[in-house]
Amino acid sequence: MEAEKEKLWKRKKRSSKVWLFVGGAAVTATGFIVIPPLIKKYTNKVAKHNSSTEDIDFDNLGPEIVRKNDDEKEEK
């Protein structure tokens, strides 16, 4: 009777390790296969939603000359 319990315990322990390995492999596969396309899809949607062209005056686009103060040059 003691030997049967030990065999059962060893089999259960081995089975739990197998399921742990299978679960880890499934999570890893999901992370490599499913998650990247979802990230790309939703980050593109967020970026398009956040980038608004309403504030840009396309009629008055041109080079802008920005002069630096002498104080800024001395601090560096």
PDB file with one MODEL, atoms N, CA, C and O in Angstrom:
MODEL        1
ATOM      1  N   MET A   1       0.813  -1.183   0.000  1.00  0.00           N
ATOM      2  CA  MET A   1       0.000   0.000   0.000  1.00  0.00           C
ATOM      3  C   MET A   1       0.865   1.259   0.000  1.00  0.00           C
ATOM      4  O   MET A   1       0.550   2.235  -0.681  1.00  0.00           O
ATOM      5  N   GLU A   2       1.918   1.233   0.739  1.00  0.00           N
ATOM      6  CA  GLU A   2       2.841   2.369   0.789  1.00  0.00           C
ATOM      7  C   GLU A   2       3.519   2.567  -0.569  1.00  0.00           C
ATOM      8  O   GLU A   2       3.729   3.699  -1.004  1.00  0.00           O
ATOM      9  N   ALA A   3       3.859   1.464  -1.233  1.00  0.00           N
ATOM     10  CA  ALA A   3       4.514   1.534  -2.540  1.00  0.00           C
ATOM     11  C   ALA A   3       3.572   2.129  -3.577  1.00  0.00           C
ATOM     12  O   ALA A   3       4.007   2.889  -4.442  1.00  0.00           O
ATOM     13  N   GLU A   4       2.283   1.791  -3.501  1.00  0.00           N
ATOM     14  CA  GLU A   4       1.306   2.330  -4.438  1.00  0.00           C
ATOM     15  C   GLU A   4       1.157   3.839  -4.262  1.00  0.00           C
ATOM     16  O   GLU A   4       1.055   4.567  -5.249  1.00  0.00           O
ATOM     17  N   LYS A   5       1.144   4.309  -3.038  1.00  0.00           N
ATOM     18  CA  LYS A   5       1.043   5.745  -2.778  1.00  0.00           C
ATOM     19  C   LYS A   5       2.262   6.477  -3.316  1.00  0.00           C
ATOM     20  O   LYS A   5       2.150   7.576  -3.859  1.00  0.00           O
ATOM     21  N   GLU A   6       3.424   5.859  -3.160  1.00  0.00           N
ATOM     22  CA  GLU A   6       4.656   6.491  -3.644  1.00  0.00           C
ATOM     23  C   GLU A   6       4.660   6.567  -5.165  1.00  0.00           C
ATOM     24  O   GLU A   6       5.067   7.580  -5.734  1.00  0.00           O
ATOM     25  N   LYS A   7       4.204   5.488  -5.836  1.00  0.00           N
ATOM     26  CA  LYS A   7       4.129   5.499  -7.295  1.00  0.00           C
ATOM     27  C   LYS A   7       3.142   6.569  -7.779  1.00  0.00           C
ATOM     28  O   LYS A   7       3.409   7.306  -8.728  1.00  0.00           O
ATOM     29  N   LEU A   8       2.003   6.627  -7.099  1.00  0.00           N
ATOM     30  CA  LEU A   8       1.001   7.616  -7.463  1.00  0.00           C
ATOM     31  C   LEU A   8       1.528   9.035  -7.270  1.00  0.00           C
ATOM     32  O   LEU A   8       1.290   9.909  -8.104  1.00  0.00           O
ATOM     33  N   TRP A   9       2.241   9.260  -6.174  1.00  0.00           N
ATOM     34  CA  TRP A   9       2.795  10.579  -5.895  1.00  0.00           C
ATOM     35  C   TRP A   9       3.843  10.962  -6.941  1.00  0.00           C
ATOM     36  O   TRP A   9       3.877  12.104  -7.400  1.00  0.00           O
ATOM     37  N   LYS A  10       4.709   9.995  -7.318  1.00  0.00           N
ATOM     38  CA  LYS A  10       5.732  10.277  -8.329  1.00  0.00           C
ATOM     39  C   LYS A  10       5.086  10.581  -9.678  1.00  0.00           C
ATOM     40  O   LYS A  10       5.522  11.484 -10.393  1.00  0.00           O
ATOM     41  N   ARG A  11       4.042   9.819 -10.025  1.00  0.00           N
ATOM     42  CA  ARG A  11       3.360  10.040 -11.296  1.00  0.00           C
ATOM     43  C   ARG A  11       2.673  11.413 -11.293  1.00  0.00           C
ATOM     44  O   ARG A  11       2.713  12.129 -12.294  1.00  0.00           O
ATOM     45  N   LYS A  12       2.061  11.770 -10.197  1.00  0.00           N
ATOM     46  CA  LYS A  12       1.396  13.071 -10.084  1.00  0.00           C
ATOM     47  C   LYS A  12       2.407  14.206 -10.168  1.00  0.00           C
ATOM     48  O   LYS A  12       2.150  15.227 -10.806  1.00  0.00           O
ATOM     49  N   LYS A  13       3.557  14.026  -9.525  1.00  0.00           N
ATOM     50  CA  LYS A  13       4.603  15.039  -9.555  1.00  0.00           C
ATOM     51  C   LYS A  13       5.131  15.225 -10.981  1.00  0.00           C
ATOM     52  O   LYS A  13       5.340  16.354 -11.425  1.00  0.00           O
ATOM     53  N   ARG A  14       5.345  14.121 -11.693  1.00  0.00           N
ATOM     54  CA  ARG A  14       5.834  14.175 -13.065  1.00  0.00           C
ATOM     55  C   ARG A  14       4.782  14.814 -13.963  1.00  0.00           C
ATOM     56  O   ARG A  14       5.119  15.616 -14.835  1.00  0.00           O
ATOM     57  N   SER A  15       3.528  14.474 -13.764  1.00  0.00           N
ATOM     58  CA  SER A  15       2.443  15.028 -14.561  1.00  0.00           C
ATOM     59  C   SER A  15       2.331  16.535 -14.351  1.00  0.00           C
ATOM     60  O   SER A  15       2.095  17.276 -15.305  1.00  0.00           O
ATOM     61  N   SER A  16       2.497  16.991 -13.119  1.00  0.00           N
ATOM     62  CA  SER A  16       2.407  18.428 -12.863  1.00  0.00           C
ATOM     63  C   SER A  16       3.556  19.178 -13.528  1.00  0.00           C
ATOM     64  O   SER A  16       3.377  20.304 -13.990  1.00  0.00           O
ATOM     65  N   LYS A  17       4.735  18.558 -13.579  1.00  0.00           N
ATOM     66  CA  LYS A  17       5.858  19.199 -14.264  1.00  0.00           C
ATOM     67  C   LYS A  17       5.609  19.288 -15.761  1.00  0.00           C
ATOM     68  O   LYS A  17       5.957  20.283 -16.396  1.00  0.00           O
ATOM     69  N   VAL A  18       5.007  18.250 -16.321  1.00  0.00           N
ATOM     70  CA  VAL A  18       4.697  18.261 -17.756  1.00  0.00           C
ATOM     71  C   VAL A  18       3.701  19.377 -18.056  1.00  0.00           C
ATOM     72  O   VAL A  18       3.882  20.127 -19.015  1.00  0.00           O
ATOM     73  N   TRP A  19       2.651  19.491 -17.242  1.00  0.00           N
ATOM     74  CA  TRP A  19       1.663  20.543 -17.470  1.00  0.00           C
ATOM     75  C   TRP A  19       2.256  21.928 -17.266  1.00  0.00           C
ATOM     76  O   TRP A  19       1.881  22.874 -17.959  1.00  0.00           O
ATOM     77  N   LEU A  20       3.163  22.051 -16.336  1.00  0.00           N
ATOM     78  CA  LEU A  20       3.834  23.331 -16.126  1.00  0.00           C
ATOM     79  C   LEU A  20       4.662  23.704 -17.360  1.00  0.00           C
ATOM     80  O   LEU A  20       4.668  24.862 -17.778  1.00  0.00           O
ATOM     81  N   PHE A  21       5.351  22.735 -17.934  1.00  0.00           N
ATOM     82  CA  PHE A  21       6.141  22.971 -19.143  1.00  0.00           C
ATOM     83  C   PHE A  21       5.237  23.329 -20.323  1.00  0.00           C
ATOM     84  O   PHE A  21       5.542  24.249 -21.081  1.00  0.00           O
ATOM     85  N   VAL A  22       4.124  22.604 -20.479  1.00  0.00           N
ATOM     86  CA  VAL A  22       3.193  22.878 -21.582  1.00  0.00           C
ATOM     87  C   VAL A  22       2.587  24.271 -21.431  1.00  0.00           C
ATOM     88  O   VAL A  22       2.453  25.003 -22.412  1.00  0.00           O
ATOM     89  N   GLY A  23       2.225  24.634 -20.215  1.00  0.00           N
ATOM     90  CA  GLY A  23       1.674  25.964 -19.980  1.00  0.00           C
ATOM     91  C   GLY A  23       2.681  27.067 -20.270  1.00  0.00           C
ATOM     92  O   GLY A  23       2.338  28.089 -20.866  1.00  0.00           O
ATOM     93  N   GLY A  24       3.914  26.860 -19.851  1.00  0.00           N
ATOM     94  CA  GLY A  24       4.965  27.838 -20.133  1.00  0.00           C
ATOM     95  C   GLY A  24       5.219  27.994 -21.619  1.00  0.00           C
ATOM     96  O   GLY A  24       5.429  29.105 -22.108  1.00  0.00           O
ATOM     97  N   ALA A  25       5.201  26.868 -22.345  1.00  0.00           N
ATOM     98  CA  ALA A  25       5.391  26.918 -23.795  1.00  0.00           C
ATOM     99  C   ALA A  25       4.234  27.658 -24.461  1.00  0.00           C
ATOM    100  O   ALA A  25       4.443  28.408 -25.415  1.00  0.00           O
ATOM    101  N   ALA A  26       3.021  27.451 -23.965  1.00  0.00           N
ATOM    102  CA  ALA A  26       1.856  28.129 -24.540  1.00  0.00           C
ATOM    103  C   ALA A  26       1.927  29.637 -24.300  1.00  0.00           C
ATOM    104  O   ALA A  26       1.624  30.423 -25.198  1.00  0.00           O
ATOM    105  N   VAL A  27       2.322  30.041 -23.104  1.00  0.00           N
ATOM    106  CA  VAL A  27       2.444  31.473 -22.796  1.00  0.00           C
ATOM    107  C   VAL A  27       3.541  32.106 -23.646  1.00  0.00           C
ATOM    108  O   VAL A  27       3.374  33.220 -24.143  1.00  0.00           O
ATOM    109  N   THR A  28       4.653  31.411 -23.816  1.00  0.00           N
ATOM    110  CA  THR A  28       5.749  31.924 -24.636  1.00  0.00           C
ATOM    111  C   THR A  28       5.325  32.064 -26.091  1.00  0.00           C
ATOM    112  O   THR A  28       5.600  33.083 -26.725  1.00  0.00           O
ATOM    113  N   ALA A  29       4.658  31.046 -26.622  1.00  0.00           N
ATOM    114  CA  ALA A  29       4.190  31.106 -28.009  1.00  0.00           C
ATOM    115  C   ALA A  29       3.200  32.257 -28.197  1.00  0.00           C
ATOM    116  O   ALA A  29       3.250  32.966 -29.202  1.00  0.00           O
ATOM    117  N   THR A  30       2.320  32.434 -27.245  1.00  0.00           N
ATOM    118  CA  THR A  30       1.367  33.546 -27.320  1.00  0.00           C
ATOM    119  C   THR A  30       2.100  34.877 -27.327  1.00  0.00           C
ATOM    120  O   THR A  30       1.751  35.786 -28.080  1.00  0.00           O
ATOM    121  N   GLY A  31       3.110  34.984 -26.490  1.00  0.00           N
ATOM    122  CA  GLY A  31       3.879  36.222 -26.415  1.00  0.00           C
ATOM    123  C   GLY A  31       4.611  36.546 -27.707  1.00  0.00           C
ATOM    124  O   GLY A  31       4.746  37.714 -28.069  1.00  0.00           O
ATOM    125  N   PHE A  32       5.082  35.524 -28.401  1.00  0.00           N
ATOM    126  CA  PHE A  32       5.835  35.764 -29.633  1.00  0.00           C
ATOM    127  C   PHE A  32       4.948  35.868 -30.869  1.00  0.00           C
ATOM    128  O   PHE A  32       5.311  36.557 -31.823  1.00  0.00           O
ATOM    129  N   ILE A  33       3.798  35.204 -30.875  1.00  0.00           N
ATOM    130  CA  ILE A  33       2.972  35.139 -32.081  1.00  0.00           C
ATOM    131  C   ILE A  33       1.794  36.100 -32.034  1.00  0.00           C
ATOM    132  O   ILE A  33       1.530  36.787 -33.020  1.00  0.00           O
ATOM    133  N   VAL A  34       1.095  36.165 -30.942  1.00  0.00           N
ATOM    134  CA  VAL A  34      -0.157  36.922 -30.882  1.00  0.00           C
ATOM    135  C   VAL A  34       0.050  38.371 -30.456  1.00  0.00           C
ATOM    136  O   VAL A  34      -0.560  39.272 -31.032  1.00  0.00           O
ATOM    137  N   ILE A  35       0.879  38.607 -29.481  1.00  0.00           N
ATOM    138  CA  ILE A  35       1.012  39.936 -28.881  1.00  0.00           C
ATOM    139  C   ILE A  35       1.608  40.986 -29.840  1.00  0.00           C
ATOM    140  O   ILE A  35       1.060  42.086 -29.909  1.00  0.00           O
ATOM    141  N   PRO A  36       2.692  40.714 -30.581  1.00  0.00           N
ATOM    142  CA  PRO A  36       3.256  41.771 -31.454  1.00  0.00           C
ATOM    143  C   PRO A  36       2.284  42.350 -32.483  1.00  0.00           C
ATOM    144  O   PRO A  36       2.245  43.571 -32.636  1.00  0.00           O
ATOM    145  N   PRO A  37       1.491  41.534 -33.199  1.00  0.00           N
ATOM    146  CA  PRO A  37       0.528  42.156 -34.125  1.00  0.00           C
ATOM    147  C   PRO A  37      -0.513  43.015 -33.407  1.00  0.00           C
ATOM    148  O   PRO A  37      -0.926  44.054 -33.921  1.00  0.00           O
ATOM    149  N   LEU A  38      -0.934  42.580 -32.221  1.00  0.00           N
ATOM    150  CA  LEU A  38      -1.897  43.384 -31.464  1.00  0.00           C
ATOM    151  C   LEU A  38      -1.288  44.709 -31.040  1.00  0.00           C
ATOM    152  O   LEU A  38      -1.948  45.745 -31.105  1.00  0.00           O
ATOM    153  N   ILE A  39      -0.036  44.684 -30.608  1.00  0.00           N
ATOM    154  CA  ILE A  39       0.642  45.922 -30.214  1.00  0.00           C
ATOM    155  C   ILE A  39       0.740  46.866 -31.405  1.00  0.00           C
ATOM    156  O   ILE A  39       0.464  48.059 -31.276  1.00  0.00           O
ATOM    157  N   LYS A  40       1.127  46.343 -32.554  1.00  0.00           N
ATOM    158  CA  LYS A  40       1.269  47.180 -33.741  1.00  0.00           C
ATOM    159  C   LYS A  40      -0.071  47.781 -34.153  1.00  0.00           C
ATOM    160  O   LYS A  40      -0.146  48.962 -34.493  1.00  0.00           O
ATOM    161  N   LYS A  41      -1.122  46.978 -34.125  1.00  0.00           N
ATOM    162  CA  LYS A  41      -2.444  47.437 -34.537  1.00  0.00           C
ATOM    163  C   LYS A  41      -2.939  48.563 -33.633  1.00  0.00           C
ATOM    164  O   LYS A  41      -3.379  49.606 -34.117  1.00  0.00           O
ATOM    165  N   TYR A  42      -2.866  48.352 -32.342  1.00  0.00           N
ATOM    166  CA  TYR A  42      -3.441  49.329 -31.428  1.00  0.00           C
ATOM    167  C   TYR A  42      -2.554  50.559 -31.244  1.00  0.00           C
ATOM    168  O   TYR A  42      -3.078  51.647 -31.002  1.00  0.00           O
ATOM    169  N   THR A  43      -1.237  50.427 -31.350  1.00  0.00           N
ATOM    170  CA  THR A  43      -0.400  51.624 -31.270  1.00  0.00           C
ATOM    171  C   THR A  43      -0.602  52.501 -32.497  1.00  0.00           C
ATOM    172  O   THR A  43      -0.550  53.726 -32.388  1.00  0.00           O
ATOM    173  N   ASN A  44      -0.829  51.907 -33.654  1.00  0.00           N
ATOM    174  CA  ASN A  44      -1.124  52.706 -34.850  1.00  0.00           C
ATOM    175  C   ASN A  44      -2.439  53.461 -34.682  1.00  0.00           C
ATOM    176  O   ASN A  44      -2.540  54.627 -35.061  1.00  0.00           O
ATOM    177  N   LYS A  45      -3.444  52.799 -34.114  1.00  0.00           N
ATOM    178  CA  LYS A  45      -4.723  53.474 -33.888  1.00  0.00           C
ATOM    179  C   LYS A  45      -4.563  54.643 -32.916  1.00  0.00           C
ATOM    180  O   LYS A  45      -5.117  55.720 -33.136  1.00  0.00           O
ATOM    181  N   VAL A  46      -3.813  54.427 -31.855  1.00  0.00           N
ATOM    182  CA  VAL A  46      -3.607  55.484 -30.868  1.00  0.00           C
ATOM    183  C   VAL A  46      -2.817  56.636 -31.476  1.00  0.00           C
ATOM    184  O   VAL A  46      -3.136  57.800 -31.235  1.00  0.00           O
ATOM    185  N   ALA A  47      -1.797  56.326 -32.258  1.00  0.00           N
ATOM    186  CA  ALA A  47      -0.977  57.373 -32.873  1.00  0.00           C
ATOM    187  C   ALA A  47      -1.801  58.193 -33.862  1.00  0.00           C
ATOM    188  O   ALA A  47      -1.678  59.417 -33.905  1.00  0.00           O
ATOM    189  N   LYS A  48      -2.634  57.531 -34.652  1.00  0.00           N
ATOM    190  CA  LYS A  48      -3.473  58.262 -35.600  1.00  0.00           C
ATOM    191  C   LYS A  48      -4.504  59.118 -34.877  1.00  0.00           C
ATOM    192  O   LYS A  48      -4.836  60.217 -35.322  1.00  0.00           O
ATOM    193  N   HIS A  49      -4.993  58.617 -33.790  1.00  0.00           N
ATOM    194  CA  HIS A  49      -5.988  59.373 -33.019  1.00  0.00           C
ATOM    195  C   HIS A  49      -5.363  60.601 -32.357  1.00  0.00           C
ATOM    196  O   HIS A  49      -5.995  61.654 -32.277  1.00  0.00           O
ATOM    197  N   ASN A  50      -4.136  60.467 -31.889  1.00  0.00           N
ATOM    198  CA  ASN A  50      -3.475  61.562 -31.178  1.00  0.00           C
ATOM    199  C   ASN A  50      -2.856  62.600 -32.105  1.00  0.00           C
ATOM    200  O   ASN A  50      -2.673  63.745 -31.693  1.00  0.00           O
ATOM    201  N   SER A  51      -2.532  62.240 -33.331  1.00  0.00           N
ATOM    202  CA  SER A  51      -1.890  63.206 -34.234  1.00  0.00           C
ATOM    203  C   SER A  51      -2.977  63.957 -35.012  1.00  0.00           C
ATOM    204  O   SER A  51      -3.605  63.421 -35.925  1.00  0.00           O
ATOM    205  N   SER A  52      -3.163  65.168 -34.628  1.00  0.00           N
ATOM    206  CA  SER A  52      -4.165  66.007 -35.267  1.00  0.00           C
ATOM    207  C   SER A  52      -3.465  67.062 -36.112  1.00  0.00           C
ATOM    208  O   SER A  52      -2.480  67.661 -35.680  1.00  0.00           O
ATOM    209  N   THR A  53      -3.977  67.285 -37.315  1.00  0.00           N
ATOM    210  CA  THR A  53      -3.391  68.295 -38.202  1.00  0.00           C
ATOM    211  C   THR A  53      -4.186  69.593 -38.176  1.00  0.00           C
ATOM    212  O   THR A  53      -3.936  70.486 -38.985  1.00  0.00           O
ATOM    213  N   GLU A  54      -5.142  69.710 -37.257  1.00  0.00           N
ATOM    214  CA  GLU A  54      -5.953  70.924 -37.184  1.00  0.00           C
ATOM    215  C   GLU A  54      -5.137  72.143 -36.757  1.00  0.00           C
ATOM    216  O   GLU A  54      -5.433  73.258 -37.186  1.00  0.00           O
ATOM    217  N   ASP A  55      -4.128  71.953 -35.929  1.00  0.00           N
ATOM    218  CA  ASP A  55      -3.347  73.069 -35.409  1.00  0.00           C
ATOM    219  C   ASP A  55      -2.258  73.545 -36.372  1.00  0.00           C
ATOM    220  O   ASP A  55      -1.639  74.579 -36.123  1.00  0.00           O
ATOM    221  N   ILE A  56      -2.014  72.831 -37.445  1.00  0.00           N
ATOM    222  CA  ILE A  56      -0.929  73.170 -38.368  1.00  0.00           C
ATOM    223  C   ILE A  56      -1.482  74.041 -39.497  1.00  0.00           C
ATOM    224  O   ILE A  56      -2.484  73.708 -40.129  1.00  0.00           O
ATOM    225  N   ASP A  57      -0.809  75.151 -39.728  1.00  0.00           N
ATOM    226  CA  ASP A  57      -1.175  76.043 -40.835  1.00  0.00           C
ATOM    227  C   ASP A  57      -0.313  75.668 -42.030  1.00  0.00           C
ATOM    228  O   ASP A  57       0.844  76.079 -42.124  1.00  0.00           O
ATOM    229  N   PHE A  58      -0.883  74.880 -42.950  1.00  0.00           N
ATOM    230  CA  PHE A  58      -0.107  74.386 -44.082  1.00  0.00           C
ATOM    231  C   PHE A  58       0.160  75.474 -45.120  1.00  0.00           C
ATOM    232  O   PHE A  58       1.055  75.321 -45.952  1.00  0.00           O
ATOM    233  N   ASP A  59      -0.585  76.549 -45.086  1.00  0.00           N
ATOM    234  CA  ASP A  59      -0.367  77.634 -46.046  1.00  0.00           C
ATOM    235  C   ASP A  59       0.865  78.455 -45.690  1.00  0.00           C
ATOM    236  O   ASP A  59       1.459  79.084 -46.566  1.00  0.00           O
ATOM    237  N   ASN A  60       1.254  78.460 -44.435  1.00  0.00           N
ATOM    238  CA  ASN A  60       2.350  79.291 -43.978  1.00  0.00           C
ATOM    239  C   ASN A  60       3.532  78.434 -43.493  1.00  0.00           C
ATOM    240  O   ASN A  60       4.166  78.765 -42.490  1.00  0.00           O
ATOM    241  N   LEU A  61       3.821  77.356 -44.190  1.00  0.00           N
ATOM    242  CA  LEU A  61       4.962  76.528 -43.816  1.00  0.00           C
ATOM    243  C   LEU A  61       6.209  77.035 -44.518  1.00  0.00           C
ATOM    244  O   LEU A  61       6.199  77.268 -45.726  1.00  0.00           O
ATOM    245  N   GLY A  62       7.240  77.198 -43.787  1.00  0.00           N
ATOM    246  CA  GLY A  62       8.489  77.669 -44.348  1.00  0.00           C
ATOM    247  C   GLY A  62       9.573  77.557 -43.304  1.00  0.00           C
ATOM    248  O   GLY A  62       9.306  77.195 -42.158  1.00  0.00           O
ATOM    249  N   PRO A  63      10.796  77.866 -43.692  1.00  0.00           N
ATOM    250  CA  PRO A  63      11.874  77.769 -42.709  1.00  0.00           C
ATOM    251  C   PRO A  63      11.720  78.837 -41.625  1.00  0.00           C
ATOM    252  O   PRO A  63      11.287  79.959 -41.887  1.00  0.00           O
ATOM    253  N   GLU A  64      12.076  78.465 -40.438  1.00  0.00           N
ATOM    254  CA  GLU A  64      11.995  79.393 -39.320  1.00  0.00           C
ATOM    255  C   GLU A  64      13.394  79.537 -38.728  1.00  0.00           C
ATOM    256  O   GLU A  64      14.041  78.545 -38.391  1.00  0.00           O
ATOM    257  N   ILE A  65      13.845  80.764 -38.606  1.00  0.00           N
ATOM    258  CA  ILE A  65      15.173  81.017 -38.057  1.00  0.00           C
ATOM    259  C   ILE A  65      15.019  81.338 -36.576  1.00  0.00           C
ATOM    260  O   ILE A  65      14.321  82.277 -36.194  1.00  0.00           O
ATOM    261  N   VAL A  66      15.677  80.549 -35.767  1.00  0.00           N
ATOM    262  CA  VAL A  66      15.602  80.731 -34.321  1.00  0.00           C
ATOM    263  C   VAL A  66      16.984  81.143 -33.845  1.00  0.00           C
ATOM    264  O   VAL A  66      17.956  80.408 -34.022  1.00  0.00           O
ATOM    265  N   ARG A  67      17.066  82.299 -33.254  1.00  0.00           N
ATOM    266  CA  ARG A  67      18.349  82.814 -32.758  1.00  0.00           C
ATOM    267  C   ARG A  67      18.524  82.409 -31.300  1.00  0.00           C
ATOM    268  O   ARG A  67      17.584  82.471 -30.508  1.00  0.00           O
ATOM    269  N   LYS A  68      19.738  81.994 -30.960  1.00  0.00           N
ATOM    270  CA  LYS A  68      20.039  81.644 -29.573  1.00  0.00           C
ATOM    271  C   LYS A  68      20.603  82.861 -28.867  1.00  0.00           C
ATOM    272  O   LYS A  68      21.319  83.669 -29.459  1.00  0.00           O
ATOM    273  N   ASN A  69      20.274  82.976 -27.612  1.00  0.00           N
ATOM    274  CA  ASN A  69      20.804  84.075 -26.814  1.00  0.00           C
ATOM    275  C   ASN A  69      22.262  83.788 -26.456  1.00  0.00           C
ATOM    276  O   ASN A  69      22.689  82.634 -26.424  1.00  0.00           O
ATOM    277  N   ASP A  70      23.010  84.840 -26.190  1.00  0.00           N
ATOM    278  CA  ASP A  70      24.410  84.667 -25.786  1.00  0.00           C
ATOM    279  C   ASP A  70      24.490  84.025 -24.410  1.00  0.00           C
ATOM    280  O   ASP A  70      25.468  83.340 -24.111  1.00  0.00           O
ATOM    281  N   ASP A  71      23.485  84.229 -23.566  1.00  0.00           N
ATOM    282  CA  ASP A  71      23.484  83.621 -22.225  1.00  0.00           C
ATOM    283  C   ASP A  71      23.450  82.107 -22.307  1.00  0.00           C
ATOM    284  O   ASP A  71      24.104  81.434 -21.510  1.00  0.00           O
ATOM    285  N   GLU A  72      22.706  81.558 -23.248  1.00  0.00           N
ATOM    286  CA  GLU A  72      22.614  80.108 -23.380  1.00  0.00           C
ATOM    287  C   GLU A  72      23.949  79.512 -23.806  1.00  0.00           C
ATOM    288  O   GLU A  72      24.303  78.414 -23.377  1.00  0.00           O
ATOM    289  N   LYS A  73      24.695  80.229 -24.651  1.00  0.00           N
ATOM    290  CA  LYS A  73      25.980  79.710 -25.103  1.00  0.00           C
ATOM    291  C   LYS A  73      26.997  79.693 -23.960  1.00  0.00           C
ATOM    292  O   LYS A  73      27.813  78.776 -23.868  1.00  0.00           O
ATOM    293  N   GLU A  74      26.949  80.696 -23.099  1.00  0.00           N
ATOM    294  CA  GLU A  74      27.903  80.769 -21.991  1.00  0.00           C
ATOM    295  C   GLU A  74      27.661  79.702 -20.934  1.00  0.00           C
ATOM    296  O   GLU A  74      28.602  79.246 -20.283  1.00  0.00           O
ATOM    297  N   GLU A  75      26.395  79.299 -20.758  1.00  0.00           N
ATOM    298  CA  GLU A  75      26.092  78.285 -19.730  1.00  0.00           C
ATOM    299  C   GLU A  75      26.630  76.923 -20.107  1.00  0.00           C
ATOM    300  O   GLU A  75      26.957  76.135 -19.220  1.00  0.00           O
ATOM    301  N   LYS A  76      26.733  76.625 -21.352  1.00  0.00           N
ATOM    302  CA  LYS A  76      27.178  75.303 -21.799  1.00  0.00           C
ATOM    303  C   LYS A  76      28.621  75.175 -21.725  1.00  0.00           C
ATOM    304  O   LYS A  76      29.165  74.124 -22.064  1.00  0.00           O
TER     305      LYS A  76
ENDMDL
END
